[in-house]
Amino acid sequence: MAWYTGLLLAAFVLMLPLTATAQTNETIPPDVIEELATQDPYEVDASNAEVNATFYGLEAIEIEDSRLDAALSSLDDQTDLQTERPEEEPEPIEFREPRDRNPILEAIGDFFADVFGFLGSTLGYITLFVVALAILVGLYFMFGEGFALRRREAETKQGKDISIAPDLMPDEASARALLGDAEALARQGRFAEAVHALLFRSIDLIQERQPASVKRSLTAREIGRLSNLPDLIRMGLAPIIRIVERSYFGGRPVDENGWIEARTAYQSFAFGEAPS
């Protein structure tokens, strides 16, 4: 019932101005009302200030202080009425005290921090080095093996030629004797016979020292194409073989120029350079 009593008191306080205004309107004379109706509401002077005050009920609204204090005291006595805004209290925060630092663990942590910091700074250079090394290894496997194989083949072939060639090369005395016989034929104008003597007596020498290398039934062209002859022998006899082929198979006689070419080739083959 406390809330009901408070509600009645609030309604009573709100009705007081309306009651006072109604009583004031009933006491205003009719001639004053007519004068106010014909007067400009925005013109206010000292003569009608009292009338305006009476019309708006400013003098009629008089509330005794004791009645107002009684109403306020009645509201204050109502404990179930909320007269203040509730404030939310924050939850208390519990602060934990920091634990004591372990110097051993700190030393271990600092050590690993220094180690990984050093590795991190040098990791970029290590990565670049590994990548460059991998590229070089890949290039070696792609191209280096081929170069090495060709080099081994060349060394093997060169070694084979060097080891075989001295046995098949004519000695200086035999070479000079052969040149003397060929020059004697050339002085007689028998240039074709002189060139033929240089070639086939050289082949006879090769057959004597290495019988399986050259067959007697082979022609000069076939002898020039033999793969089992060292390159030094085959290349040295090649110019003489061409001259003989032009003479015997091409029908072209060997003149003095052909003889000189064949003699120069044999001198380079037998002595390494033409003798003076």
HELIX and SHEET records of a PDB file:
HELIX    1   1 ALA A    2  THR A   27  1                                  26    
HELIX    2   2 PRO A   30  THR A   38  1                                   9    
HELIX    3   3 ALA A   49  PHE A   55  1                                   7    
HELIX    4   4 ASP A   65  ASP A   77  1                                  13    
HELIX    5   5 PRO A  103  LEU A  139  1                                  37    
HELIX    6   6 TYR A  140  GLY A  144  3                                   5    
HELIX    7   7 GLU A  145  LEU A  168  1                                  24    
HELIX    8   8 GLU A  172  ARG A  187  1                                  16    
HELIX    9   9 PHE A  191  ARG A  209  1                                  19    
HELIX   10  10 ALA A  220  GLY A  224  1                                   5    
HELIX   11  11 ASP A  231  TYR A  248  1                                  18    
HELIX   12  12 GLU A  256  PHE A  271  1                                  16    
END                                                                             
